[in-house]
Amino acid sequence: MRNPLGSWRCDVVVGDMPEAVDFVVVGAGPGGYTAALTAAAAGRDVVLVDAAGDEGVGGVCLLEGCI
């Protein structure tokens, strides 16, 4: 899967977060990843959380359903 975050760093973390972040976005569907990209573009440290991990970016509608 192409990295939707472009040039921003994208790490997968399992377990405790080793550092503080500015925003935690829950759900990597269209609203979630847009919010995460917008915050990252503004220079904020962002964590994007999805139950499906990096395979969940795009959401169910994009990946499996509507589109």
Residue pairs with C-beta under 8 A, 6 or more apart in sequence:
1 54
1 55
1 57
3 10
4 33
4 37
4 57
4 58
5 36
5 37
5 40
8 37
8 40
10 54
12 53
12 54
13 47
17 47
19 45
20 45
21 44
21 45
21 46
21 47
22 39
22 44
22 45
22 46
23 35
23 36
23 39
23 44
23 45
23 46
23 47
24 46
24 47
24 49
25 32
25 33
25 35
25 36
25 39
25 46
25 47
25 48
25 49
26 32
26 49
26 50
27 49
27 50
27 59
28 36
28 48
28 49
28 50
28 52
28 56
28 57
28 58
28 59
29 58
29 59
29 60
29 61
29 62
30 58
30 59
30 61
30 62
32 48
32 50
32 59
33 48
33 57
33 58
36 46
36 48
39 46
40 46
48 57
50 56
50 57
55 63
56 63
61 67
